[in-house]
Amino acid sequence: MVISKRIAQIMLYGGLIGAAVIYLALFNSLSETDMVNFSYIWLPFAVTGAAVLYTGKNTLGFALTCFALAIVALVLFFEIIFPAL
């Protein structure tokens, strides 16, 4: 199955708009922990959209792989690297 360029753009820009809303509009009403937890929602979408757009690999398998790798990278960063800083 092929992912269209339009869907990839929606994923990329939707993720970036989600980040902007969280970090700009809701900054004073959310705790730091909440903002970190929300990154598990917006960042995989933005990464997947960017990967599909900029590599030209527009298959569903590639998109799902990028999505899963983004979540794994977030878990590794927030659970292992970030606490050690």
PAMAR-680921 format. One record per residue: residue in three letters; x, y, z of N, C-alpha, C in turn. Coordinates in steps of 0.1 Angstrom, whole numbers, padded with zeros to 4 digits. Layout:
residuo / npx / npy / npz / capx / capy / capz / cpx / cpy / cpz
ALA / X / Y / Z / X / Y / Z / X / Y / Z .
...
This chain:
residuo / npx / npy / npz / capx / capy / capz / cpx / cpy / cpz
MET / 0008 / -0012 / 0000 / 0000 / 0000 / 0000 / 0009 / 0012 / 0000 .
VAL / 0005 / 0022 / -0007 / 0012 / 0035 / -0009 / 0006 / 0046 / -0001 .
ILE / 0015 / 0054 / 0006 / 0010 / 0066 / 0013 / 0012 / 0078 / 0004 .
SER / 0002 / 0085 / 0003 / 0002 / 0097 / -0006 / 0011 / 0108 / 0000 .
LYS / 0015 / 0117 / -0008 / 0023 / 0128 / -0004 / 0014 / 0137 / 0006 .
ARG / 0002 / 0138 / 0003 / -0007 / 0146 / 0011 / -0009 / 0141 / 0025 .
ILE / -0010 / 0127 / 0026 / -0011 / 0121 / 0040 / 0002 / 0124 / 0047 .
ALA / 0014 / 0123 / 0041 / 0027 / 0125 / 0047 / 0028 / 0140 / 0052 .
GLN / 0023 / 0149 / 0044 / 0023 / 0163 / 0048 / 0014 / 0165 / 0060 .
ILE / 0002 / 0159 / 0060 / -0007 / 0160 / 0071 / -0001 / 0155 / 0084 .
MET / 0006 / 0144 / 0083 / 0013 / 0138 / 0094 / 0024 / 0147 / 0099 .
LEU / 0032 / 0153 / 0090 / 0043 / 0161 / 0094 / 0038 / 0174 / 0100 .
TYR / 0029 / 0181 / 0093 / 0025 / 0194 / 0098 / 0015 / 0193 / 0110 .
GLY / 0007 / 0182 / 0110 / -0001 / 0180 / 0122 / 0007 / 0177 / 0134 .
GLY / 0018 / 0170 / 0133 / 0027 / 0168 / 0144 / 0033 / 0180 / 0149 .
LEU / 0038 / 0189 / 0139 / 0044 / 0201 / 0143 / 0034 / 0211 / 0149 .
ILE / 0022 / 0211 / 0144 / 0011 / 0220 / 0150 / 0008 / 0215 / 0164 .
GLY / 0008 / 0202 / 0166 / 0005 / 0196 / 0179 / 0016 / 0200 / 0189 .
ALA / 0029 / 0200 / 0185 / 0040 / 0204 / 0193 / 0038 / 0219 / 0196 .
ALA / 0035 / 0227 / 0186 / 0034 / 0242 / 0189 / 0022 / 0245 / 0199 .
VAL / 0011 / 0238 / 0198 / 0000 / 0240 / 0207 / 0005 / 0236 / 0221 .
ILE / 0011 / 0225 / 0222 / 0016 / 0220 / 0236 / 0026 / 0229 / 0242 .
TYR / 0036 / 0233 / 0234 / 0048 / 0240 / 0240 / 0046 / 0255 / 0240 .
LEU / 0037 / 0260 / 0232 / 0035 / 0275 / 0231 / 0022 / 0279 / 0238 .
ALA / 0011 / 0273 / 0235 / -0002 / 0277 / 0240 / -0005 / 0271 / 0254 .
LEU / -0001 / 0258 / 0256 / -0005 / 0252 / 0268 / 0007 / 0251 / 0278 .
PHE / 0018 / 0259 / 0276 / 0030 / 0258 / 0283 / 0028 / 0261 / 0298 .
ASN / 0020 / 0270 / 0302 / 0017 / 0274 / 0316 / 0008 / 0265 / 0323 .
SER / 0000 / 0257 / 0315 / -0011 / 0249 / 0322 / -0007 / 0234 / 0323 .
LEU / 0005 / 0230 / 0317 / 0009 / 0216 / 0317 / 0022 / 0215 / 0325 .
SER / 0023 / 0204 / 0332 / 0036 / 0202 / 0339 / 0046 / 0197 / 0329 .
GLU / 0059 / 0197 / 0333 / 0069 / 0192 / 0324 / 0067 / 0178 / 0321 .
THR / 0063 / 0170 / 0330 / 0060 / 0156 / 0328 / 0049 / 0154 / 0317 .
ASP / 0039 / 0162 / 0318 / 0028 / 0161 / 0308 / 0033 / 0165 / 0294 .
MET / 0042 / 0175 / 0293 / 0047 / 0179 / 0280 / 0056 / 0168 / 0275 .
VAL / 0064 / 0162 / 0283 / 0072 / 0150 / 0278 / 0063 / 0139 / 0274 .
ASN / 0053 / 0136 / 0281 / 0044 / 0125 / 0277 / 0036 / 0128 / 0264 .
PHE / 0033 / 0140 / 0262 / 0026 / 0144 / 0249 / 0036 / 0142 / 0237 .
SER / 0049 / 0142 / 0239 / 0058 / 0140 / 0228 / 0057 / 0126 / 0222 .
TYR / 0052 / 0117 / 0230 / 0049 / 0103 / 0225 / 0038 / 0104 / 0215 .
ILE / 0030 / 0114 / 0214 / 0019 / 0115 / 0205 / 0023 / 0123 / 0192 .
TRP / 0029 / 0135 / 0194 / 0031 / 0143 / 0182 / 0044 / 0139 / 0175 .
LEU / 0054 / 0135 / 0182 / 0067 / 0133 / 0175 / 0068 / 0121 / 0165 .
PRO / 0062 / 0110 / 0168 / 0062 / 0099 / 0158 / 0055 / 0103 / 0145 .
PHE / 0044 / 0111 / 0146 / 0037 / 0115 / 0134 / 0046 / 0124 / 0126 .
ALA / 0052 / 0134 / 0133 / 0061 / 0143 / 0126 / 0073 / 0136 / 0119 .
VAL / 0079 / 0127 / 0126 / 0090 / 0119 / 0121 / 0086 / 0111 / 0109 .
THR / 0075 / 0104 / 0110 / 0070 / 0096 / 0099 / 0067 / 0104 / 0087 .
GLY / 0060 / 0115 / 0089 / 0057 / 0123 / 0078 / 0069 / 0129 / 0071 .
ALA / 0079 / 0133 / 0079 / 0091 / 0138 / 0073 / 0099 / 0127 / 0066 .
ALA / 0100 / 0116 / 0072 / 0107 / 0105 / 0065 / 0101 / 0101 / 0052 .
VAL / 0088 / 0100 / 0051 / 0081 / 0096 / 0039 / 0083 / 0107 / 0028 .
LEU / 0082 / 0120 / 0032 / 0084 / 0131 / 0023 / 0098 / 0132 / 0017 .
TYR / 0108 / 0131 / 0026 / 0121 / 0134 / 0022 / 0129 / 0122 / 0017 .
THR / 0125 / 0110 / 0019 / 0132 / 0099 / 0014 / 0125 / 0094 / 0001 .
GLY / 0112 / 0097 / -0001 / 0105 / 0093 / -0013 / 0100 / 0078 / -0011 .
LYS / 0103 / 0072 / 0000 / 0098 / 0058 / 0002 / 0084 / 0059 / 0008 .
ASN / 0074 / 0057 / 0000 / 0061 / 0060 / 0004 / 0052 / 0047 / 0007 .
THR / 0058 / 0037 / 0011 / 0051 / 0025 / 0014 / 0046 / 0025 / 0028 .
LEU / 0035 / 0017 / 0031 / 0030 / 0016 / 0044 / 0040 / 0010 / 0054 .
GLY / 0047 / 0000 / 0049 / 0057 / -0007 / 0057 / 0068 / 0002 / 0062 .
PHE / 0073 / 0011 / 0053 / 0083 / 0020 / 0057 / 0078 / 0030 / 0067 .
ALA / 0065 / 0035 / 0065 / 0059 / 0045 / 0074 / 0057 / 0039 / 0088 .
LEU / 0052 / 0026 / 0088 / 0051 / 0020 / 0101 / 0064 / 0017 / 0108 .
THR / 0074 / 0014 / 0101 / 0087 / 0012 / 0106 / 0093 / 0025 / 0112 .
CYS / 0091 / 0036 / 0105 / 0096 / 0049 / 0110 / 0088 / 0052 / 0123 .
PHE / 0075 / 0050 / 0123 / 0067 / 0053 / 0134 / 0071 / 0045 / 0147 .
ALA / 0074 / 0032 / 0145 / 0078 / 0023 / 0156 / 0092 / 0027 / 0161 .
LEU / 0101 / 0030 / 0151 / 0115 / 0034 / 0155 / 0115 / 0048 / 0163 .
ALA / 0106 / 0057 / 0159 / 0105 / 0069 / 0166 / 0100 / 0067 / 0181 .
ILE / 0090 / 0058 / 0183 / 0086 / 0055 / 0196 / 0097 / 0048 / 0204 .
VAL / 0104 / 0039 / 0198 / 0115 / 0032 / 0205 / 0126 / 0042 / 0209 .
ALA / 0129 / 0051 / 0200 / 0139 / 0061 / 0203 / 0135 / 0070 / 0214 .
LEU / 0122 / 0074 / 0215 / 0117 / 0082 / 0226 / 0118 / 0075 / 0239 .
VAL / 0114 / 0062 / 0239 / 0114 / 0055 / 0251 / 0128 / 0053 / 0256 .
LEU / 0138 / 0050 / 0247 / 0152 / 0049 / 0251 / 0157 / 0062 / 0257 .
PHE / 0154 / 0073 / 0250 / 0159 / 0086 / 0254 / 0153 / 0090 / 0268 .
PHE / 0139 / 0090 / 0269 / 0133 / 0094 / 0282 / 0135 / 0085 / 0294 .
GLU / 0137 / 0072 / 0291 / 0138 / 0063 / 0302 / 0153 / 0060 / 0306 .
ILE / 0162 / 0062 / 0297 / 0176 / 0058 / 0300 / 0185 / 0070 / 0300 .
ILE / 0185 / 0078 / 0289 / 0195 / 0089 / 0287 / 0190 / 0101 / 0295 .
PHE / 0178 / 0106 / 0294 / 0174 / 0118 / 0301 / 0175 / 0117 / 0316 .
PRO / 0172 / 0106 / 0323 / 0174 / 0106 / 0338 / 0189 / 0107 / 0342 .
ALA / 0198 / 0103 / 0333 / 0212 / 0103 / 0336 / 0218 / 0117 / 0334 .
LEU / 0211 / 0126 / 0329 / 0216 / 0140 / 0326 / 0216 / 0148 / 0339 .
